[in-house]
Amino acid sequence: MNILFASSEVAPFAKTGGLADVCGALPAEMTRLGHNVAVVMPLYRQVKSSGCSLEPLNLKFDIPMGNKIVRGRLLRGSLPGTSVPVFFVEQDDYFDRDELYRHKGEDYKDNCERFVFFSRAVLESIRMLKLAVDVVHCHDWQTGMIPALLQIEYAHAQGYENVASLLTIHNLAYQGLFSHWDMLVTGLDWKYFNMHQMEFYGKLNLLKTGLIFADGISTVSRKYAEEIQTPEMGCGLEGVLQKRADVLEGIVNGVDYYVWNPVTDQYLDHKYDARSWQQGKAANKAALQAELGLPQLPHTPLLGLIGRLADQKGWNLVAEVMGRWVRETDAQWVILGTGEPHYHDLLGHFSREAPHKVAAQLQFDERLAHRIEAASDMFLMPSQYEPCGLNQLYSLRYGTVPVVRSVGGLADTVVPATDENLSRGAATGFTFDAYSTEALETALSSAVATYHHRKDIWQKLVETGMAQDWSWQRSAEKYGEVYKRVHQRHAEARAKLLAGK
């Protein structure tokens, strides 16, 4: 099939989170499966400074934005190591900025205008590049206007009649909420600003817009697809998602095993596989302890955490458990990430009070992230919600036993160490359900007790986890099936529309 990816970020060109990783890896995997794939993204300042090769195409377009016309042009590059073309939408007033979405913690005031422009540019690119497109795969609120524009403005335009749309939700909490006056920027009739289509409690909601008009909806795990239809995790859009449940599917993100693999990892001093993990992890643990100034204690469990220091990631629970464990339990903690200032302060306090137990690196460091995965005995992810999660998948491949809350993608990918799961050789980690310090501490204590006293079970957990296949290939195959269904659904809807006329 002919698939066009539309995304506000794509690794390695521009990234703020997991969305970029997905849109940098999935197109390449779809190409390997025989699909014809192209990608469109904005030309940010971050892209210009990335060192990637850009080819001007001498293709310019003028797009109406409210009461003005805004000009843009297209440049071309490719995903590194592949033949997948990436088309960059250049419009410096919108995209040549220090950051992608915000500055000094505040969202850009014209974000609606910026990404409405980008959505229109994506659709104009199809015409200008003469692309054959079966499905436009849209990602998050930044591309939520595309399904609406396809249905409202492009439905009868030559070359667009058979273009279907799939919208993937990477995190429902981010919806693209704007003033109702931004409806003027969309260029669509005010009649669409109603509770059934684009309006959300008096505001314009671009994610809701996409969910209403898309031919298909996906999200990044099966469990999360269920959760977002509930009041607890639906972020106000549970009713919309319930109504569209028949076109909503959950597909777990994949892992790029060319990058995340302890056998070949460029950042590891000591590489290892499923046969040599005991020696390999012990050597990497000693090396990381030395690097971070922790005592080299081979039998003390090393607990790893990587990511945003935020309540959503369960840090209010972690902080309370750490406070007790630093005083009472023989365990070391290694943390990598940035986030809310009070967690920076707290980790600074723990590092000073117990430097033999806590090593906190308040930054992002790709090299260190790999070394923590390889060195840690356990990896902790007690999230309030987690659409997919990637670190638990990295941990499985690196023989680092996950301790996670059973939500979203964590529930879909970590099999709890119950007697039944252990007996059938399926268990890969430790899970808990309630969002409480008691539940987290119980699961963590069980993991530590198993590590110390049940070496046979620990070995099974590690080796079962390392044997898992969470590669992009399996995810891409499922997306291929979804694309076919979405395209067929679009064709059937169009046939009904034409028959009605």
N, C-alpha and C positions, 0 to 999 in steps of 0.2 A: 504493500500500500504506500501511498504518498502522504507523509506526515510532516507537518510544519509545527515545530515547537516555538511557542511565544512565551518568553520568560523575562522578568525584570533583572535576573542575575543568572550567570552561567559560569561555573568554574572551568578553567582557572582565570577567566578574564575579570570577573567582578563577583565578590562574594560577601554576604553578611551571615549566611547560615546554611542549613542543609538543603534548601531549595536549589542553591547553586550547584551543590554536589550532584543532585538528581539530574539537573538539566545539563550537566557536563558529562555524565556517564550514560544515562539512558539513551540519548540519541545515537551514540556510538554502538551500543549494544543492539539497538533496533536495526541499524545498518548491517551489522554482522548477521542478523537473522534474515536479511534479504529485502528489507524495506528501504524505500527511497526517502531520506530524511534531510531536512534543513532546519536551521535554528535562526530566530530573530531576537535580538536584544538591543537595549539602548547603548549608545557609544558614550559611556561615562569617562570622566577623567581617569578613573582607576584602570579602565581598559587601555587608554592612551599610554599610561605609564607602565603597562604590564610587559612591554617589549614584544608583543605579538605583531605579526606582519599583517598590515591592513592595505587593501587594494581599493582605491576610489573607483566607483563604477560609473560616474558621470550620470547618475540617475537622481533627479530631484523631484520633489513633490510639494505641493501647496495644500495645506489642510486647514479648513475653517475651524477656528476655535473661538466660540462666542461671536464677538463683533470684529474679529481680526482674522487675517490669514497668516499662518505660520509655515515657513519653509523648512524642509529637512532634506537630507540626502542619504544615500546608502553607500556603505563600504562593505567589503567582503574580507573574511578571514576563514579559518577552519579550526575545528577542534584539534588540539595537538595530537599528533600520531594517527590521525584519521583523515578520511576524505570528506567528512561531514562539513558542508559549508555553513558558516555563521555570518549572517547579514546584520550589520550594525546600523542602527538608526541614529544619524548624527543630527543633533539640534542643540547647540552649545548653551543657549539660554536655559534650556531645561536640564541638560545632563552633564555639562562640564562644571561639576561642583565637587567640593571636598569629600562629601559622603553621598551615599546612594539615596537615602530617604530622609535624613535629618541632619541637623547641625547643632552641636553642643547640647545634645539631648532633646532638642525640639524638632518636631516634624516640619519639613518645608511646607509653608502655607499654600503653595500651589501644587501640591502632590496630585490632587485630582486632575488638574489641567495637564500636568506632565504625563500622566499615564493614560489619560484619554487620548492625548496626542499619540503616544506610543501605540495604543490599540488601533487607532485609525491608520497609523503608519504600517503596522503589520499587514492589515488588509490591503492597503494600497500596494504594498510590496509584492503581493501575489500577482497583481496585474502588471506591474512594471517589470518584474523578473520573469513573467510568463511561466509561473510555477504551476505544475499540476498538483493540486492538493485535494486529498480525500478527507483528511481530518486536521483541524487546527487544534493542537494540544495546548491549552491555556493553563497557566499556573498562578494561583492565588489572586487576590483582589486586583493586583496591578494590571491584569489582563481580563478582568471581569466584564469589561465593555464589549469584548470581541464577540461572544455569543449573541449579545443583544443586537449589535450592529449587523451581524450576519443575518439575523431573522428579520430585522426591521428595514435596513437600508440596502442590503446586498442580496436579498432573497431572489430578486429577479434580474440581478446584474449578470451580464454575460461572463461566464467563467467561474461564477460563484454558486451556481444553482445546486451543485452536488457537494459543496463543502460542509462537512459536519463539524461540530465542536465538542470537545471533551474538556471539562474544567477539573483540575486536580486541586484539592484543598490540602495544603501542607500544614497549616495551623489555623483553625477556625477563629481563634481569638483575634486575629488580625483581619479586619473586614473592609478597610477603606471607607470609613465613615466621614462624610463631609456635609457642609451646609447645604440646605435645599437650593440655595442660589447657584450652587455649582451645577445644577441641572442645566443651566444655560450653556455651560462649557461642553456638555456631552453632545449638544446639537440635536438631541431627540425631543420630540414633542412632550409638553408637560403632561399629556394624558397618561404617560407611562410612569409618572411620579405618583404612584398609589400603593397601598399596602400589599397588593398582590404582585407587584413587579419590582419597582426600584426604590420605593420609600421604606424607611425603617425608623419608626418613632420620630417622624418629622425631619429626618436626615436622609441624604442620598447615601445608599449603601452599595458599593461596587461589587462586593463579593456576592451579596444577595442577588444583584442584577444578573451576574453570571450563572448562579445556581438556578434561577428561574428560566433563563433562555437557553442554556446549554442542552445539547442533545444527550449528553452523558456526563455523569459526575463520578469522580474517584477520589479516594483519599489514601493515606499512606500506611494503613493497616486495616485488617478486617475488624478488629476490636474497636478501633477508633471510629469506623463507619457506623458501628452500633451505638457507641457512646454519644456521638454528636447528635443523635436523634432524641436525646433525653434532656430534660430541663437542667440537670446538673452540669452537663458539658456542652449543651447546644448553643451557648452564648447568645441566646435570643433567637437563633435561627432554626431551632429544633422543629418547629412547625413546618417550615419550608422543606427541610430535609425529610421529614416524615412523608410529606406529600409527594416527594420525588424519590422515595425509597426504592422504587422499581428500577431506577436508572443509576443508583448509587452503589459503587463497589469499592472494596478495600484491597489494596495490593501493597505488600510490605516493600519498602525500599531495599535496594541491593547494596552490596559491598564491592568495591573495586579491589579484587584480590591481587591485582598487579601492584597496588600500593600498600594494602594492608595484609601482609603475609609474613609471618616470622621466619619463613624459609629464605626470603629474599630481601627483607626490609633493610633499606640503605642506612637507616638510623641506628641499627642495633650493632653493638660490639660482638654479640654472641648470637648467631642465628640458630634456629632449632625447628624441629618438626614434631609430629605426634609421637615419634619413637624416642626423641631425645629431649622432650620438654622438661624433664626433671632437672637435667644438667643445665639446659639452656636457660630456663627461668631462674634457676639459682644464681647463675653467673650474671644475668642481667639485673637481678635484684641487688646483688652485691655492688655492681657498678653504679646503679642509680642511688643506692644508699650513700655511697662514697661521694658521688657528684653533688648530692643535695645536703650533705653534712649530717646524715642520720647514722647512728651506730650500725655496723654491719652485723646484724643479728639474723642468721639464716632461718631460725625457727620461729621468729616473731612474725605473725601475719602482717603483710603490707596491704593496706586498703587504699585503692586508687579512686579518685574522683576527678573528672575533667568536664568543663563546660561552664555555662553561666551560673554565677552565684546569685540565685534568685529563688523566691518562694516557689515559683512554678516547678523548679527542679528539686523541691523538697528540702531546701537548705534550712528552713526553720526547724525541721525535724533533725537534720544532721547536726546543727549547732548544739542542740540540747544533748544528743547522744554523745557527741565529741566531748562536751564539757565534763561528762561523767567518766567516759572511757580514758581520757587523757590522765585522769587522776587514779583510776582504779584498774584498768585493763592493760595487759601486755599486748599492745598492737601499735603499729605505726601507720600514720596517715600521710598520703601525698596528694596534694590538691593543685590543679592547674586550671586557671580561668579568671575571668573578671566579672564584675556585676555590681550589685547594690553596695553602696559604701559601708553600711553597717556590718556586712559580712567581711569586707576587706579588713575593717577594724578588728573584728572578732578573730579572724585567722591570724592577723598580726599579733594579737594578744596570746593566742595559743602557741604560736611559733616562738615567742619570747619566753613564755612560761615553761614550755616543754619542748625545747629544740631537739631532744632525743626521740620525740614521738611524732612531731608535726613538721612537715616541710610544705610550705604553701608558696607557690609561684603565681603571683597575681598578674598574669599576662597571658597572651596566647603564643605558644611556641610549638610549631608542627613537629619538630624533632623530639621535643620532650614528651609530646602526646604519645608518640610511638613507643618511646622508652618506658613510659609509665604503664602502658598496656602490657608490654613484655615483662616488666619487673613485678607488677602487682600480683598478689595471690587472689585477691577479690576485687571486684569493681562494683561500686555502689551507685544506684540510680533510683532514689525513692520519690519519683516525680508525683506531683499532684495530677498532672495529665501529661501524656507523651504520645503525640500522634504516631510516630514510628520509633525514633531513637536509632542511633547508629553505633554508639559506643558499646552497647551490649553485644552487638554483632561483631565488632572488632574484638571484644573480650573473648567471645567464644572461640574465635580463630586463634587467639594468642594463649589459650589455656588459662585464662583469668576468669575465675568463676563469678558470674553476675549475681548480685543481691539486689533485687528490684521490686518495686511495687507493681502489682498485677493490673496495669492499665495500658490501654492503647497497644502500640507495637511491642511494648515490653511483655505483655500478656501473650502476644502471638508468637514470640520468639524464644522465650526462656521457659523451659519445662521444669516445674518445681520438684525438689528432691523429696517427694513422698515415697513411702515404701512401695506403692504400686508402680510408680514411674521408675524407681531404681531397679525393681525386680525385672522389668521389661527392657531395661537398658536405654530408657528415653530421657532420664533426668539430666539437666544441664546447669541448674543453679538453684537459688533460694528466692522465694517470692513471699510477699505479704499483701493483704487486701486493704485493711483499714488505714486511713491516712492519720497515723498517730505515732508518737515517739515509742510507745510501748510495742506496737506491731513491728516497727523498724528494728528496735533493739532485740526483740525476740528472734527475728530472722537473722540478724547479724550475729547474735550469740550462737545460734544453731550452726551457722556457717563456720565460725571460729572453732566451735567444739568439734565439728566434723574434721576440719583441717588438722587439729591437734591429735584427735583420738580415733578417727576412722580413716586411716590412710587408704584403705582399699576402696572405700566409697569416694573419697576425694579423687583418687586416680580415675575412677569411672566417670565422675562428673567432668573432669578436665578432658579426658579422651573422647567422650561422647560429644562435648562441645566443639572440640577441634575438628570432628568429623562432619559437622553440619555444613550444608551448602546454602549460603545466603548470598550467592553471587547475583550479579545483575542479569545473568542469562535467564534465570527462572522468573524473575520479575518481568523482564522484557517479553518473554513468551506469553505471560498473562496479559500484558498491555496489548500485545498483538491481537489477542482474542477480543479484548474490549474495543479496540479500534474497529474491528469488523462489525461488532454489534452496534456501535454508535453510528457507523456509516449506514448500516442497513436501516436503523431506526429513523435516521434523517431521510432516507430515500422513501420510506413508507409514509412518513408525515408529509413529505412534499407531494407524493402521489395523491394523498387524500385531499390536500389543499387544492391541487389542480382539478381533481374530480369534482370538488365542490363548486368550482367556478364554471 
